[in-house]
Each structure stands twice: as C-alpha cells, then as structure tokens.
Amino acid sequence: MNLTDVQYAGYALVQEMMQTPDVVREFNPRQTRVIALDLQTAGKLFLTGEGSSRLFPAKNSIRKALTWGLDLSVFTEGANQSALYDLSRMIVFCASNSGRTKEVIELAKDLAASGKGKPYGLSANQNTLLEKECKKTFILNCGWENAVAATKSVVEQALFYESILWNIRGIDMGIELTHLPGLLEEALTMPISGEIVKLAANASTIYFAGYNDGVAEELTLKTNEITRKKSDYLEGTYAVHGIEEVMEKQDIVFVIDPMDEEIEKFQEVLIKGVGLNVIAIADRETPFTTIRVPSAGEMNPYIFLCTGWNLLVEIGIALGINPDKPTRARKVGNEFRG
C-alpha cells in the first residue's frame, strides 16, 4: 500500500492511514499530565466510547496498566452499559471523534445530571455536543476523517490514553515516539504476499485471534468495513474451544503476535483438524506462515494494527471494493439528534 500507485492513492481511507506516522510525530504526551495528577487520588480510570473509539484505545491501555503493575485500575465498556455503573469515584473519559455519538452524549449528560461529576471528553472536532457536556474535552490533532473507517484517530486516541500511564509511571517515551513513525510507515507500505491476500479474499470468514488489547478486535471491525467480509474476533484460546465446529477449510485465521504456549494447540485444532490456513502477524518468525513486521518493543501493538490495515486494503482492492463507499456503514454510527 502506498500513495504513489494510482490503485491506492485515490482513496481517502489510504490517504488517512498514511497520515498516521505524522500524527504520531506531532503527538504531545505532556498534555495528559493533568489527568495523571487527578488519578493519584482517584486511582480508577474508565474509558468509554463506541466502536473504534473504544476497542484499541481503551484495551491497549488496560493491557499496559496490568503488564506494568500500575497502582491504577483501568476499565472500559460501551456507553449504554457504562450508564448502569457507579462511576462517581472514577476519572471518566467519553470518546467520540465526531462529538455527536448518541450513546456517548447521553452518558455524559446523565453523569452531569446525577451530580456525580462531568466526564472528560476526547474528540477530533471542536465545539461539539460532547464538549458541552464534559468538564474538559481534549481535541485530537489528527483532524476529521473523510473515510467511514476510522484509522489515524484510533492511533492518536490510543497514544493519548497510554500517555496517561506514562505520566503516572514518570517515564519518558520520547525515544520510542521518535522511532515509531518510521516503523509505522514500514508496516503500512510493506508488501503483503499475494498468496495470503488471495486466501483471505476467497475466505468465507476472516478470523482474528490474539491478545485482548484491542488490535485483533479492531481489525475484525475493519474487515467488515474495508473488505465487506464476515469476520470474528477469537479472544485467547476461543479459536480452539468450540468454534472449530463451524469453521470451514476456506476460512482463514490471522493470529496477532501468537503466544508460544498456544501455537501447538492452534496447529492441532485449526490446521490439522479443520484444515484451514493460519497466518501470524508478528515481529519474529513463527511455525505459521508469518507476515514479519518491524519490532517496536512495547509499542508493537501499533505496528500490528497498521500492518493489519495494510493487509485489509490489499484484500479489498483484490476484491474490487471501493473502501470509501460502504453500502450501509456510517461515519457516525448513531448520531445524537436531541
């Protein structure tokens, strides 16, 4: 995928994906220091939103906080279910790129009306309904996206939340942020095997498996939007705990950064049992056919996500699909009209 080839350059989706490295270059992690200070007292962070505004941004931070052993509890849930919880003792973030997502606006309004305090907002737009209901709304630098499928905003949202954790830990990620844009460019433009693209284009269902950090789940959503293929996210070892009963040989499973402890079981159940293809996306060679990506250490999830975008664009183009013009999907899934 690149912007010098006419088969890619004309799509807003590809243009916005390729803007992601610059979004990372311009990111300022100091902006979340005030949130880190608030969390010294609260100790609990709740991240809500819908679709792409929640999956990778929130779950990436949950995995990082648990991995690093922070004295901080990070939670996430969709806005409607969040409204059932007592969030009064938490720092709450409501994310909506448009600032008009109905579920998110209603939650913010309910929190304010209940007297439990207004949440923070995170949006790509200024002067929105969300901003009116939040005590402070942080505006992403990435700007509005024209493509229906969110891309560059997802990465900036994830960096925003993760930078809260960096500030809590008191660590400087400047070197990692300096190196990340170049690695993302490599992931976005690296050639994807034509055989892998063909297998995925011919699959009835494209499955993603891997850590519960939002990468595989977000790529599952992007598969629907970009390739119009059925897809499913198989958390943990779900791929070998029953769903194999309905899998078909022409299906394909992409495993993001496969755990060594799970490889043998995946081989036994999926490759030998079902007879389907399992492809790994990893920064190392694996026993599976592997899309090898550059290593970014703790920032690897961003690399895996962008590699997945690259893969899905190739599949969509192979299928003759215009990724900018889905038939049913909308930019704002459920717009507030109150």
Secondary structure, 3 states (H helix, E strand, C coil): CCCCCHHHHCCHHHHHHHCHHHHHHCCCHHHHHHHHHHHHHHCEEEEEECHHHCHHHHHHHHHHHHHHCCCCEEEEECHHHHCCCCCCCCEEEEECCCCCEHHHHHHHHHHHHCCCCCCEEEECCCCCHHHHHCCEEEECCCCCCCCCCCCHHHHHHHHHHHHHHHHHHCCCCHHHHHHHHHHHHHHHHCCCCHHHHHHHHCCCEEEEEECCCCHHHHHHHHHHHHHCCEEEEEECCHHHCCHHHCCCCCCEEEEECCCHHHHHHHHHHHHHHHCCEEEEEECCCCCCEEEECCCCHHHHHHHHHHHHHHHHHHHHHHCCCCCCCCCCCCCCCCECCC
